[in-house]
């Protein structure tokens, strides 16, 4: 008895070495050429983030006639104003050191600060809120720190905000440019004149930015929920507007068909035909269309014009829309403007509305003429629905006489109908002989 018998385990419960699955062999990555094994191990066998130098460049051999040495030589930097001499290792070919400016001097970019004279200050730059000493100190710091106004405000001796320092600097520079220019057109394209600094707008921008940055997570969630709900409401409105348009078109088509039947010369009952309603698209339709288009960040003006034309034609039938387009063609106006500017699109929509109003007035006139012609023809002289085969019954007759008279008149009417159906009035030959009574004999 062993431990397996005590635990109640079978003899072969543990897998043997033969049952183990073999591990897949690791893919061996070959070390690239031109790099040592130690450096390649430091990369973790991962591709470098930056593109490496081609291996052919690493093993490139120099021409045999060039003798390259590295020497510790002094150099000067043109970006410095103190002519400081520093030293660095320089690659020297055939004993000739390189000439020219320091290679990193080209990255030294500075801002051109406008300078003014005392006479110009007294004539153009006086300000009761600023002294001359403060203005001179401001321009010295701007030239020293390259218009980094946050640093300038920290170094400025008096307590001035960043917006005040910016406003003073840009207002002085703008005044000097205008004073030195021969005419206003010479400096109209200058950035300081074309886009002047607005201190109130800058303060409002920073205030709004601080409000956004100081929001809590709960306020951010509420704002997101409001935006999602607004988007959902806008989508529902658009969907309802799309479903309402076919119904309006069907109703307007039915009205147009009824109205077009009412032409002069035909007799139509005015009780069955209703006058066409004067439905002219208003500016609210175009306003709602523009509001829906503003949800799109970018859209073509021709697309906006098509949407507004569809909104204005939603209350008209298909025949009316075709008549509007035919009228535009008769007037020599394109159905779509060639240059769809804002003013051209507005005039085009206004012309369509006026044509639609004119067509509706035409329908009204046709309806009135048809109604007047029907009355002139006298087709409404007799009262409609009055039976012509009824016999007049005087009031003096009693109920029994009335009943007999009505029954007899109905029988006579039926006999007349039968005779007409058989073709012609009956003759004496077809009559049955009447039986003689005793009183006749």
Secondary structure, DSSP 8 states (H G I E B T S, - for coil): --HHHHHT--TT-S--TTTS------------TTS-HHHHHHTTT---SS----HHHHT----TT--EEEEEEEE--TT-SS---EEEEEEEETTB---SS-GGGGG----------HHHHHHH--BTTB-HHHHHHHHHHHHHHTT-HHHHHHH-SS---HHHHHHHHHHHHHHHHHHHSSSGGGSTTSHHHHS---HHHHHHHHHHHHHHHT--HHHHHHHHHHHHHHHHHHHHHHHHHHHHHHHHHHHHHHHHHHHHH--TT----TTT----------HHHHHHHHHHHTTSSS--HHHHHHHHHHHHTTTS-HHHHHHHHHHHHHTT--SS-SS--HHHHHHHHHHHHHHHHHHHHHHHHHHHHHHHHHHHTTTTSS-TT--SS-----TTS-HHHHHHHHHHHHHHHHHHHHHHHHSS---GGGS------TTT-
